[in-house]
Amino acid sequence: MIKLPFRVSLLLPFFSSVLIAASASAQTIYVRAGKLVDPTAGTVRSDQILRIEDSRIAAVGPYAPPPKGSIVTDWSAYTVLPGLIDMHTHLVDVEQSSNVAGPLLHSAAEIALLGAKHAQKTLNAGFTSVRDVGTFRAFGDVAVRDAIEAGWIEGPRMMVAGAYLTVPGGGGEVTGLAPDVTVPSDMRVGVVSGPAQMTVKARYLFQQRVNFLKLIATGAVLAAGTEPGAPELTEDEVRAAVDEARRNNSYATAHAHGAEGIKIALRAGVRSIEHASLIDDEGIALAKAKGAWLVMDIYNGDYINEIGARDHWPEEILRKNRDTTDLQREGFTKAVKAGVKIAYGTDAGVYPHGDNGKQFAYMVRYGMTPMQAIQSATTVAADLMQRSGDIGSVTPGQFGDLIAVKGDPLKDITVLERVSHVMKGGVVVR
């Protein structure tokens, strides 16, 4: 058996889908699109036909009858788009509830199986790729990613973080428990103190074949005993993770609600900021100057407010949600106007998986055009994920990841909440 260099092996789980799709549909197939949204060009073309060979798009053009006997997927009654991308999901964990001990109520095996269920729901919702940004039980996401790529289960293409890199008792820990409760060791894999330990832990995560690093730079809305506005990692700690990620041809992203924590993470070189709830004008300008992305989950504040109150979530969580929701949306509007790169990310898992499309309407309400919102979940997200050559558009060479919806999303963006058909790698999965 040939042992591949680590940096090559790190990418294999993502790209192995080429071989899987080829074995499933080695023949050429055609897709007829009534309308085709091209987010790369920012245009919509009528009556198009796509030729897909060995899981990838080979050609796109005006409809002409394919050769006699060809396999044709007829979506002439639909608007067709590239498969959508959610850059902030938590597939491999329990969904948020009123019970702070919820993550402790399931074994690692159960969590992985639950992740498989969430992955299928996400794929059926039209999200053919996701960046899964953390799980409490370390490396369950790696297992689910690999199972999808091996063809054992259905799900989106996944990039995974393996574990949260967080300070002791910080926003990436299971908190709010009695002081004598011992949290399992696999839930504390990424707990760090100091730059040196950050380097060691980050290196270990890459050895376990994660795709990128997820840093918890500030407190969290949903972690008891932490405050969203409070920085938790130092600039030196963040920089240590960024440097280790670069050594592995990867990058770090930072959960950061507070204005100062956002700027600490940006100065240290993270590729993207998650949430950015309390971002200020200086942070917006810094993000633009650094060429960093913002991933702002501006839908789920309403979900937390409604369902959290109904189901009696802890008042601390509800209070922090109230303190951040409107300010996050104001920051989003400012960032859009400033021309900062914004990728689509929902924090799915806080609300039910499969409802990922509900954020599109919020992005339009708070400043994006419908095309910009679509691009945030296609071309912009693919660029952030470092996979622009494979996903996010309908250009030749891309994977045959497509969705079909009734209606025109440029006139009514909510149609993306109701995806009719899904194709991944040239194979119709819904």
N, C-alpha and C positions, 0 to 999 in steps of 0.2 A: 504494500500500500504506500502510495506517494504522499508524504506529508507536505501540505501546502504552507507557504509562509503565512504568518498570522494575519497580516494586513489583507491578503487575498481571501483567506478563509472567512474573514469578518463580513465580506460582501456576498458570500455564496448563498446564504439563506434567502436573500432578496432576489437574486438573479436566477436561482435554481428553478423558478417558476417558468422560465423559458423552456426548459426540458420537460417539465410536467405538462404544460399546455401543448407542447408539440406532440407528446405521446397521446394526449386526449383528442387532439384535432389536427393531425398532421396534414389533412387535406386543406385546400384553399376554400374559404367561405366568403360570402358577400353579404354586406349589410346595406339595405336601402333605407335612407333617411329622408323623411318628408321635409324636415328642416334640419340643418346641421350647424350647431354653434361651434365656432372656431375661436377659442379664447386667445390664441396666439395673435391672430389678426384682429380680434375684436369685432368679428363679423358673423352674420348668419347667412347661409346659402340654402337655397331650396333644391329639393329633389336631387340628392347626392347619392353616390354609391361608394362604399369603402370595400376594398379587397384586403382580406386578412390571410396571411400565410404563416403557418407555424407560430401562432399566438401573437404576431405583430402586424400592424397596419403596413401594407405594402403599397397601396395607392388610394387616392381619394380624388373624385371628380364628379362632373355632372352625370346623372343616371344614363346608362346605356344598358340594354339587356346583357346579362352575363352569359358566358358560353352555356349551351344546352346541357342540362344535367347538373349544373352547379348547385351547391348548397347555398340557399339564400335565406337570410333572416329579414323579413319584410317589416320594417318599421316606418313605412311610408305615411302612416297616419300619426306619427309622433315627431316631437322635437328630440333630436339626439345630441348628447353632449359627451365629452370625455368623462370617464369615471371620476367621481368626486373624491376629494382628499380632506380628511379631518386631521389637523396637526396637533390636537390635544385631546386624546382619549385615555380612558382607564378601563380597558376591556377586562383585564385579569384581576378583578377584585369584586367585592360586594358593592352593590349600589348604595348610595348615601341613604342613611336613615337616622332616626332619633337616637339610636343606640351607639354610643361612642365605642363600645366594645365589639361592634359588628365584625371588624376584620379578624377578631380572635375566635369567632364562632365556627370557622370552617378550616379544615385541614388544607395543607398545600395542594394535595391531589384534588380536593373539591374545588379549590379556587381555580385550578387549571381547567377543570371541566366547565366551570361557570364561565371562564374566559372563552371557551369554545362556543358556548351558547351566545354570548354577547357578540362574538366575532361574526357569527352567521346573521344575527339581526342587523348588524352594522352593514354588512355586505348587501343584504336584501334592501336596505334603505338607500342604496346607490353609492355608498362610499367604498370604493374598490381599493383604496390605500389609506392607511392611517399611520400617524406617529404616536405610539402609545407611550405616554410620558411618566410611567411609574406605577409600581404595584408594591403593596406593603410586604407581601411574601416574595422575597427576591427570586428572580429568574423564572417565575411561572410564565411571564410574558415571552421569554426566550423559547420555552417549550411550546407555547401556543403558536408563535411565529413559525417555528420549525415544522410543527404538525400541519399547518396550512400549506407551507411550501412543499411538504412531502405528499400532499394530496390526501392526508388522513381525514381532515375536516375542512369545511368550507369557511372562508373568511377573507378579509381584505389582505393585501400586501401590507406587512407590518414592519416598522422600524421600532426598536424597543430600547429602553433605558436600563432594565434589569432591577434597579433599586433607586431610591432617593438618596442623594448625597446631602446630608442635613446635620445640623449641630445637635448635641444631646438635648432631648426635650423640645426640639424645634418643630417647624411646620411639616416636616416629613416623617415624624414619629407618630405612633399610636399613643395618644395622650388622653387625659381625663379619667384615668383609671385610679383605683386605690393605690396608695404608695407601696404596698407589699405585693402587688401583682407583678409577676415577671413576664415580660414580653418575650416571645420566642426569638432565638438568635437570628433566624432567617428574616425577621422583620427589622433587624438592626444592622444589616450588612453595610449600609452606607452611612452610618453615624460616624462623624469625624470631628476632631479637635485639632486645628492647626494645619498649616500648609503641607507639612511633611506627611501627615496622615492622609490628607486629601490626595496627595500623589499616589500613595500606596493603595488606597481604596479605589481610586479611579483606574489605576492600572489593573487591579484585580477584576473590576467590572469588564474591562475590555478582554481580559483573559477568559471570561465566561461568555464572550461573543455578543456583547451588547453592541448596538449600532451607534449610540451617542450617549452623552451624560446629561442627567437631569439634576440641577442644583436647586436647593430650597434656600433662596437668598434672603427671604423675609419671612415673618410669621404668616399664618394662613387663616382664612375665614373659617375653615372647617376643622381646624386643629385646636382643641381646647387648650387654654393657657398661653396661646401665642397671639400676637397682634399683627395684623396685616401691614401696618405702617412701620413696624420695627425691623431694621436690618438684623440678620442673624449670621451670615457669613461675612468675613472680612474680604477686602479687595485682594489681599495676598492669597487667601484660601480659594477664591474664585479663579484667580489667575493660575494657580497650581493645577486646577482641574482643566482649564482651557489649554494649558501647555501640554498636559498629558493627552488630551483629546487630539491635539494637532499631531502629536507623535504617532498617533494611531490613524492618521488621515480622517479624522472625524471632528466633532465640535461639541460644545456644551450649550445647553439652553438653561435659563434661570427662571424659576417661579419667583416673581417679584411683584408684590402689590405696592409697596411704599415707594415714594419718590426717591429717597436716598438710596434704598436698596437697588432700585432700577439703575441708578447712575453708577453705583459701585460695580454692578454686573457688566454694564456697558463699557465702562473704563477698562475692566479686566479682560474684555474681548469675547463675551458670549455672542453666539450667532443670533439668538432670539430671546425675547422676553415674554414670558407667559403671564397672562392676566393684566399686568400694567395698570391696575385699578386706580392708583393715586398718582399717576404720572403727571409731572408738571411741564411747563413750557421748556425748561432747560433739558429735561429728559427727552422730550420729543425732538428737540434740536440735536441732541447727542445721538439719539437713535438714527436720525437721518444722516448725520455726519459720519457715523460708523458703518452705515450700510446695513444695520441690523433690522430684523423683522420684529414686529409686534404680533402676538397671538392673543387676542382679547375676546374672552368668552362672555359677550354682552347679552346673551339670552338668559342664562340660567339664574341670574339674580331674581327675575320674576318667579321662576319655578321655586326657588328656595323660599321666597317670601310667602308664596301661596301654599305650597305643600308642607313647608317647614312649620308654618303656623297651624295648619290643619292637623298635622301628625305630632305636634308638640316637640319639635326639635329643641335642643337647649337654647335658652334665651341668649346666651353668649354668641352662638352662631347667628341667630336671627339679627342681633344687634350689629355684628360685624358686617353682615350682608347688607343691612340698611345703610351702613356707613360708607360702603364702597360702590354700590350698584349705580347710582346716578352719576357719581364722580367718574366712574369708569367709562360710562357712555359719553360724558362730556369730553374726556380725554380721547376717546375713539374719534369723535367728530373732529377735534383739533388735529389729530394725527393724520386723518384722511386729507384734510385741507392742506396740511404741510407736506404731503406727498411721501410720508413714511410708508415703507413696505409693510403691508398687513396681510397675514396669512390666516386662513379659516381654521379656527380651533374652538371647540365647544365645551370641553371639560365633561364629555359624556361619561356617565357613571355617577355624577352628581344628580343628573336627571336620567331617565331610562334610556338605555342604548336603543338605537333605531330611530330616535327622534332627532338625530343630528341635523336634519335639514331645517329645523325650526329657527335656526339662527339667521338664515339668509334674510328674512324679512326685517330683522332688527338691524342688520348691517345697512340695508337700504334706508330704513327709517332714520338712522343716525349718520347718514352722509354719503354712502356709496351709491353709485349707479348700479342697476341690476348687472350690467356686464362686469363692473369692478368686483361685485360680490362673487360672481361666477369665477372670475379670474383668481380671486383670493383662495378659492377651493380647487383650483386646477393649476394654471401656470405658475402663479406666485408660490403656492404651497409646494409644488414640485421643485422649484428653485431652492427654497429653504431646505427641503429634504435632501438636496443634492442628487436628485433623480430626474432632472429635466429631460434627459435623453430617453427616458423610459415611460414616464407617466405624465398626465396633466394636459395633454393636447391630442389633436386628431391628425397630427402630421405623420408621414411615413417614417417607420422605424420605431414608433411608440408601440407599447403593448396594446392589444385589442381590448382595452377596457373602456366600455361604453355604457351609457344609460339612456333610456327613452322615457319621456314624460308627455302627458297630454297637455296641450296648451303651449303658451309662449312665455317662458320664464323672464323674458325682457319686458313683458307687459305685466305679468303677475308672477313675481319671484316665488310666491308660496307654492307654485306647482312643484318645486323641488322638494317639498315635504311629502309628495305623493308620487314616488317613482314607480313607473309601471313595469319596466323591464331592466335587467342588469346583465351585462356581459363582462366577463373577466378573461383576458387572454384568449379571446375568440370563442369562448364557451359561454352559452347562455345559462346563467344560474338562477334567473327569475324571469 
